[in-house]
C-alpha cells in the first residue's frame, strides 16, 4: 500500500500546536476592509484554533493521527 501524501494546500494553511490542536488564519482579511472596524481587523489578524468539528478533517489532510 502506498504512503498517504500530505495535502499541499493544507500544509500551507494550517499548523499543529504542541498539544495537537489545529491553528489557522481567519478569513475576511484580504479586501473590503474599509467597512470593518479597527477592533475587528485586529482580531482577524491573529490566528485561531479550529473547532473540534473541523479539526479532524484538516488533520486527515495533514496526515496526522485521527
matplotlib code that plots the C-alpha trace (Angstrom):
import matplotlib.pyplot as plt

x = [0.0, 1.5, 2.0, -0.6, 0.5, 0.2, -2.3, -0.1, -2.8, -3.5, 0.2, 0.4, -2.7, -2.7, -0.2, -0.5, 0.2, 2.2, -1.0, -2.3, -4.8, -5.1, -4.1, -5.5, -5.8, -9.1, -10.9, -12.3, -8.8, -7.9, -10.2, -13.3, -11.5, -12.7, -16.1, -14.7, -13.8, -10.2, -11.0, -12.4, -9.5, -7.0, -8.8, -8.9, -5.2, -4.5, -4.6, -7.5, -7.9, -10.2, -13.3, -13.4, -15.7, -13.3, -10.0, -10.3, -10.8, -7.7, -5.6, -6.5, -5.3, -2.1, -1.6, -1.7, -3.5, -7.3]
y = [0.0, 3.4, 6.1, 8.8, 12.1, 15.3, 17.8, 20.5, 23.2, 22.2, 22.3, 25.9, 27.0, 25.1, 24.4, 22.0, 23.2, 21.1, 19.7, 18.7, 21.5, 23.0, 26.6, 28.6, 32.1, 34.0, 34.7, 38.1, 39.7, 40.4, 43.1, 45.2, 46.2, 49.8, 49.0, 46.7, 48.5, 48.5, 46.2, 43.6, 43.9, 43.4, 40.3, 38.8, 39.3, 36.8, 33.1, 31.0, 27.4, 25.3, 23.8, 20.2, 19.6, 20.9, 19.7, 16.0, 16.8, 19.0, 16.5, 13.9, 16.1, 16.8, 13.0, 13.3, 10.7, 10.8]
z = [0.0, -0.9, 1.7, 2.2, 0.7, 2.6, 1.0, -0.2, 0.1, 3.7, 4.8, 3.6, 5.5, 8.8, 11.6, 14.5, 18.1, 20.5, 22.0, 18.6, 18.0, 14.5, 14.1, 11.1, 9.8, 9.9, 6.6, 5.5, 5.7, 2.1, 0.8, 1.7, 4.9, 4.9, 6.4, 9.1, 12.3, 13.6, 16.5, 14.1, 11.7, 14.6, 15.9, 12.4, 12.1, 14.9, 14.2, 15.5, 16.8, 14.6, 16.3, 17.3, 14.4, 11.7, 13.1, 12.3, 8.6, 8.5, 10.4, 7.8, 5.0, 7.0, 7.6, 11.4, 13.5, 13.6]

ax = plt.figure().add_subplot(projection="3d")
ax.plot(x, y, z, "-o")
ax.set_aspect("equal")
plt.show()
